[in-house]
């Protein structure tokens, strides 16, 4: 009875969430730099390609905040129904990068100094850009910029096409019907393979734990959705049972927190999946919050598409090809054509 009751409560909480038109959540890792370094080392990286300490420190404290807005309830929405999106990556030292899609425009701002340190590859500074790249200077200075989303998609598609080629047909997207079928397959797999338990909490919330052997769970789930493969967009190839046979079959537990029958947090302990004794702490946390409508930031500088694709690329090329010393004056004689 407890299994049925807990599973039903959880299913109802997800169903309630799917009826919303705007959802907001925060995704983060509950880990430390030492565990991330140990996890990286177990993948046998090539010499010199090990995870830098700066990247491990950044990822251990990084959080991703996401908001999605649709014209329809989320569980009835296809890709074309979404009208707004916002995402922000932040660390304990501040925001790293943020972008929003509102109306016809995409808005971006970032802390390029922190990004460069995290990737162990410093990005060009504003002074490295040509005078005509004033908009990109705003990017490197951490200010909001924007560009027309459709124009960018059109330009990048044209750049990748052969001369004289006809525009590529619009790629099919994941429609609402297929999304529902995928969700139903997931529900059936969970009901069959997952053990549920429930417990109260002092603050009035309720905890439901779901435990299942990892390889069995994902193998069964992909087996359920394989008949839907023909409805998935190109490039979404499903792994075969053979591909999954080496996945660890350790039992994984997810802890769901419900308050007033609404899902507020999900915590998944992934440490055992690492199969590495040095990985002491590795959890995935999702925290739900009240849906907030994405808004366009004030004062964003509009970027010219050619400026984005040309100016920044030229600066990166100069940084790579000519090093810190830059170009010598004799490389460009005054009388050169």
C-alpha positions as a printed NumPy array, in Angstrom:
array([[  0.   ,   0.   ,   0.   ],
       [  2.842,   2.389,   0.847],
       [  4.406,   1.734,  -2.59 ],
       [  1.136,   2.596,  -4.372],
       [  0.358,   5.606,  -2.196],
       [  3.821,   7.174,  -2.51 ],
       [  3.993,   6.528,  -6.244],
       [  0.527,   8.019,  -6.779],
       [  1.376,  11.158,  -4.775],
       [  4.533,  11.661,  -6.795],
       [  2.726,  11.108, -10.081],
       [  0.072,  13.652,  -9.092],
       [  2.744,  16.192,  -8.144],
       [  4.388,  15.867, -11.562],
       [  0.971,  16.056, -13.229],
       [  0.241,  19.292, -11.382],
       [  3.559,  20.714, -12.491],
       [  2.776,  19.833, -16.106],
       [ -0.396,  21.926, -16.001],
       [  1.623,  25.099, -15.435],
       [  2.417,  27.385, -18.389],
       [  5.578,  28.73 , -16.783],
       [  8.002,  26.727, -14.667],
       [ 11.214,  27.78 , -12.959],
       [ 13.823,  25.564, -11.348],
       [ 17.438,  25.57 , -10.17 ],
       [ 19.821,  22.741, -11.007],
       [ 23.048,  22.201,  -9.09 ],
       [ 25.664,  19.667,  -8.045],
       [ 26.09 ,  18.737,  -4.395],
       [ 29.781,  17.863,  -4.557],
       [ 33.294,  19.145,  -3.888],
       [ 36.344,  19.834,  -6.023],
       [ 38.177,  16.73 ,  -4.761],
       [ 35.35 ,  14.413,  -5.852],
       [ 35.161,  16.049,  -9.289],
       [ 38.916,  15.703,  -9.775],
       [ 38.715,  12.032,  -8.782],
       [ 35.8  ,  11.489, -11.17 ],
       [ 37.788,  13.128, -13.976],
       [ 40.869,  11.032, -13.207],
       [ 38.853,   7.803, -13.466],
       [ 38.112,   8.647, -17.126],
       [ 41.861,   8.436, -17.954],
       [ 42.294,  11.882, -19.551],
       [ 45.298,  12.464, -21.801],
       [ 48.326,  14.123, -20.143],
       [ 47.685,  17.85 , -19.94 ],
       [ 43.928,  17.431, -20.415],
       [ 43.075,  16.804, -16.775],
       [ 40.37 ,  18.955, -15.222],
       [ 41.974,  22.2  , -14.014],
       [ 41.615,  23.043, -10.32 ],
       [ 39.783,  26.241, -11.31 ],
       [ 37.184,  24.266, -13.286],
       [ 36.664,  21.797, -10.425],
       [ 36.164,  24.648,  -7.958],
       [ 33.729,  26.368, -10.32 ],
       [ 31.628,  23.261, -11.075],
       [ 31.437,  22.236,  -7.415],
       [ 29.622,  25.464,  -6.594],
       [ 27.822,  26.098,  -9.89 ],
       [ 24.065,  26.401, -10.194],
       [ 21.887,  26.67 , -13.289],
       [ 18.618,  28.577, -13.011],
       [ 16.068,  27.917, -15.766],
       [ 12.659,  29.381, -16.604],
       [ 10.48 ,  28.147, -19.465],
       [  7.248,  29.841, -20.598],
       [  4.681,  28.393, -22.994],
       [  1.377,  29.466, -24.519],
       [ -0.055,  26.126, -23.383],
       [  0.344,  23.943, -20.289],
       [  3.845,  22.46 , -20.302],
       [  2.645,  18.869, -20.717],
       [  0.686,  19.884, -23.851],
       [  3.415,  22.024, -25.4  ],
       [  5.454,  21.323, -28.5  ],
       [  8.638,  23.232, -29.301],
       [  6.752,  25.951, -31.224],
       [  4.523,  26.707, -28.223],
       [  7.373,  28.052, -26.088],
       [  7.435,  31.852, -26.061],
       [ 10.104,  32.653, -23.513],
       [ 13.155,  31.153, -21.845],
       [ 15.787,  32.29 , -19.39 ],
       [ 18.905,  30.525, -18.128],
       [ 21.611,  31.674, -15.738],
       [ 24.791,  29.916, -14.628],
       [ 26.084,  31.21 , -11.327],
       [ 28.835,  30.329,  -8.86 ],
       [ 29.611,  31.299,  -5.281],
       [ 31.493,  34.306,  -6.696],
       [ 28.616,  35.604,  -8.829],
       [ 26.842,  35.122, -12.162],
       [ 28.918,  33.488, -14.89 ],
       [ 26.665,  33.692, -17.928],
       [ 22.996,  34.484, -18.517],
       [ 20.763,  34.467, -21.541],
       [ 17.096,  35.068, -22.222],
       [ 14.903,  34.487, -25.255],
       [ 12.03 ,  36.968, -25.312],
       [ 10.006,  37.73 , -28.435],
       [ 12.232,  38.047, -31.506],
       [ 15.465,  38.552, -29.57 ],
       [ 18.061,  36.602, -27.619],
       [ 19.766,  38.5  , -24.784],
       [ 23.183,  37.566, -23.375],
       [ 25.637,  38.766, -20.763],
       [ 28.649,  37.035, -19.226],
       [ 31.651,  37.363, -16.941],
       [ 34.339,  36.612, -19.522],
       [ 37.22 ,  36.803, -17.038],
       [ 35.713,  34.05 , -14.881],
       [ 34.807,  31.982, -17.957],
       [ 38.36 ,  32.178, -19.248],
       [ 39.801,  31.094, -15.902],
       [ 37.372,  28.192, -15.635],
       [ 38.24 ,  26.937, -19.13 ],
       [ 41.943,  27.592, -18.58 ],
       [ 41.843,  29.572, -21.861],
       [ 41.667,  33.362, -21.382],
       [ 39.247,  35.055, -23.767],
       [ 40.226,  38.189, -25.732],
       [ 39.814,  41.484, -23.923],
       [ 37.783,  44.399, -25.285],
       [ 40.966,  46.161, -26.432],
       [ 41.742,  43.241, -28.763],
       [ 38.658,  43.964, -30.877],
       [ 38.606,  46.346, -33.856],
       [ 36.882,  49.741, -33.396],
       [ 33.859,  48.678, -35.462],
       [ 33.134,  45.833, -33.021],
       [ 31.655,  48.13 , -30.392],
       [ 28.824,  45.717, -29.635],
       [ 31.161,  42.82 , -28.946],
       [ 33.141,  45.034, -26.616],
       [ 29.976,  45.248, -24.545],
       [ 29.986,  41.434, -24.397],
       [ 33.54 ,  41.322, -23.092],
       [ 32.76 ,  44.061, -20.604],
       [ 29.923,  42.012, -19.1  ],
       [ 27.   ,  44.133, -20.306],
       [ 23.709,  42.963, -21.816],
       [ 23.637,  42.566, -25.604],
       [ 20.955,  41.227, -27.925],
       [ 20.527,  39.858, -31.446],
       [ 17.615,  38.855, -33.635],
       [ 17.155,  35.117, -33.091],
       [ 15.706,  34.27 , -36.517],
       [ 18.316,  36.321, -38.364],
       [ 21.089,  34.516, -36.52 ],
       [ 19.583,  31.103, -37.344],
       [ 19.207,  32.079, -41.002],
       [ 22.751,  33.446, -41.314],
       [ 24.426,  30.467, -39.637],
       [ 22.407,  28.073, -41.839],
       [ 23.493,  29.946, -44.978],
       [ 27.126,  29.866, -43.88 ],
       [ 27.048,  26.094, -43.604],
       [ 25.315,  25.535, -46.96 ],
       [ 26.978,  24.864, -50.31 ],
       [ 26.949,  27.776, -52.809],
       [ 23.65 ,  27.809, -54.71 ],
       [ 22.072,  25.208, -52.458],
       [ 18.394,  25.488, -51.613],
       [ 17.487,  26.278, -48.015],
       [ 17.264,  23.133, -45.93 ],
       [ 13.747,  22.096, -44.978],
       [ 12.716,  22.885, -41.435],
       [ 13.699,  20.041, -39.152],
       [ 10.874,  18.251, -37.353],
       [ 10.607,  18.92 , -33.651],
       [  9.35 ,  16.928, -30.704],
       [  5.581,  17.393, -30.816],
       [  3.266,  17.421, -27.832],
       [  1.836,  13.958, -28.632],
       [  5.272,  12.341, -28.668],
       [  6.193,  14.135, -25.439],
       [  3.123,  12.643, -23.774],
       [  4.027,   9.17 , -25.051],
       [  7.559,   9.521, -23.702],
       [  6.222,  10.65 , -20.349],
       [  3.802,   7.733, -20.202],
       [  6.629,   5.308, -21.   ],
       [  8.678,   6.817, -18.185],
       [  5.758,   6.502, -15.758],
       [  5.217,   2.846, -16.653],
       [  8.916,   2.062, -16.218],
       [  9.043,   3.802, -12.849],
       [  5.892,   2.066, -11.62 ],
       [  7.384,  -1.31 , -12.562],
       [ 11.033,  -0.909, -11.506],
       [ 11.155,   1.656,  -8.7  ],
       [ 10.585,   1.076,  -4.979],
       [  8.886,   3.991,  -3.18 ],
       [  8.857,   4.94 ,   0.472],
       [  7.337,   7.96 ,   2.185],
       [  8.186,   9.897,   5.356],
       [  6.887,  13.067,   6.992],
       [  8.956,  16.116,   7.882],
       [  8.85 ,  18.663,  10.695],
       [  8.377,  21.652,   8.415],
       [  5.181,  20.249,   6.974],
       [  6.747,  18.82 ,   3.84 ],
       [  6.745,  15.174,   2.832],
       [  9.653,  13.128,   1.512],
       [  9.253,  10.312,  -0.968],
       [ 12.288,   8.224,  -1.823],
       [ 12.516,   6.267,  -5.059],
       [ 15.163,   3.547,  -5.356],
       [ 16.054,   1.469,  -8.407],
       [ 19.051,  -0.334,  -9.969],
       [ 20.437,   2.152, -12.489],
       [ 21.171,  -0.112, -15.483],
       [ 17.878,  -1.961, -15.163],
       [ 15.948,   1.304, -14.988],
       [ 17.492,   2.961, -18.041],
       [ 17.479,  -0.268, -20.083],
       [ 13.779,  -0.785, -19.414],
       [ 12.978,   2.863, -20.139],
       [ 14.757,   2.925, -23.498],
       [ 13.08 ,  -0.379, -24.328],
       [  9.7  ,   1.268, -23.691],
       [ 10.382,   4.284, -25.918],
       [ 12.169,   2.477, -28.759],
       [  8.881,   2.101, -30.72 ],
       [  8.67 ,   5.919, -30.654],
       [ 12.095,   6.38 , -32.238],
       [ 10.591,   7.222, -35.638],
       [  8.851,  10.248, -34.084],
       [ 12.008,  11.697, -32.564],
       [ 13.913,  14.553, -34.279],
       [ 16.976,  13.611, -36.387],
       [ 20.087,  13.004, -34.308],
       [ 18.197,  11.666, -31.277],
       [ 19.394,   8.078, -31.606],
       [ 18.507,   5.77 , -28.743],
       [ 21.18 ,   3.539, -27.164],
       [ 20.779,  -0.205, -27.608],
       [ 20.752,  -2.764, -24.798],
       [ 24.316,  -3.615, -25.827],
       [ 25.337,   0.033, -25.385],
       [ 23.953,  -0.019, -21.843],
       [ 25.289,  -3.385, -20.692],
       [ 28.374,  -1.859, -19.042],
       [ 26.435,   0.772, -17.118],
       [ 26.638,   0.222, -13.349],
       [ 23.639,  -1.56 , -11.872],
       [ 24.109,  -0.012,  -8.446],
       [ 20.911,   1.059,  -6.751],
       [ 20.341,   4.814,  -6.991],
       [ 18.023,   6.744,  -4.687],
       [ 16.161,   9.932,  -5.504],
       [ 14.602,  11.953,  -2.678],
       [ 11.52 ,  13.987,  -3.671],
       [ 10.248,  16.758,  -1.397],
       [  6.559,  17.701,  -1.596],
       [  4.877,  20.586,   0.186],
       [  1.116,  21.048,  -0.056],
       [  1.219,  18.213,  -2.628],
       [  3.543,  20.258,  -4.879],
       [  7.024,  19.145,  -5.876],
       [  9.64 ,  21.488,  -4.404],
       [ 12.941,  19.585,  -4.613],
       [ 14.564,  16.472,  -6.064],
       [ 17.887,  15.104,  -4.79 ],
       [ 19.635,  12.214,  -6.543],
       [ 22.694,  10.617,  -4.943],
       [ 25.07 ,   9.676,  -7.783],
       [ 28.231,   8.894,  -5.794],
       [ 27.848,   5.104,  -6.043],
       [ 27.51 ,   5.296,  -9.833],
       [ 31.032,   6.672, -10.062],
       [ 32.384,   3.316,  -8.819],
       [ 35.337,   5.252,  -7.417],
       [ 36.067,   5.262,  -3.686],
       [ 37.639,   8.714,  -3.959],
       [ 34.347,  10.22 ,  -5.132],
       [ 32.954,  10.925,  -1.683],
       [ 30.182,  13.352,  -2.55 ],
       [ 28.234,  13.596,  -5.801],
       [ 24.59 ,  14.563,  -5.813],
       [ 22.268,  16.248,  -8.297],
       [ 19.784,  18.754,  -6.86 ],
       [ 16.745,  20.282,  -8.585],
       [ 14.829,  22.969,  -6.685],
       [ 11.484,  24.169,  -8.026],
       [ 10.283,  27.744,  -7.544],
       [  7.298,  29.828,  -8.565],
       [  7.282,  30.336, -12.343],
       [  8.585,  33.763, -13.339],
       [  7.89 ,  35.28 , -16.764],
       [ 11.151,  35.945, -18.676],
       [ 11.561,  39.662, -19.373],
       [ 13.816,  41.592, -21.748],
       [ 16.642,  43.377, -19.866],
       [ 16.679,  47.155, -20.281],
       [ 19.474,  48.906, -22.144],
       [ 20.782,  45.894, -24.096],
       [ 23.04 ,  46.781, -27.038],
       [ 21.893,  45.231, -30.33 ],
       [ 24.587,  43.298, -32.16 ],
       [ 24.957,  43.171, -35.915],
       [ 25.038,  39.553, -37.111],
       [ 28.132,  40.145, -39.26 ],
       [ 29.802,  41.733, -36.267],
       [ 29.117,  38.662, -34.148],
       [ 30.39 ,  36.18 , -36.732],
       [ 33.234,  38.324, -38.031],
       [ 34.602,  40.583, -35.337],
       [ 34.776,  38.037, -32.546],
       [ 36.167,  35.368, -34.85 ],
       [ 38.888,  37.736, -36.049],
       [ 39.845,  38.554, -32.494],
       [ 40.053,  34.865, -31.581],
       [ 42.168,  34.178, -34.681],
       [ 44.526,  37.013, -33.83 ],
       [ 44.88 ,  35.714, -30.291],
       [ 45.63 ,  32.196, -31.534],
       [ 47.86 ,  32.919, -34.516],
       [ 49.909,  35.819, -33.312],
       [ 50.174,  35.323, -29.571],
       [ 50.487,  38.05 , -26.993],
       [ 52.862,  40.24 , -29.005],
       [ 50.255,  40.933, -31.709],
       [ 51.101,  42.027, -35.262],
       [ 54.209,  43.972, -36.102],
       [ 53.862,  47.268, -37.942],
       [ 56.008,  46.019, -40.82 ],
       [ 53.43 ,  43.273, -41.5  ],
       [ 51.121,  46.012, -42.801],
       [ 53.09 ,  48.623, -44.819],
       [ 51.322,  51.953, -45.179],
       [ 51.316,  51.683, -48.975],
       [ 49.778,  48.215, -48.978],
       [ 46.65 ,  47.912, -51.084]])
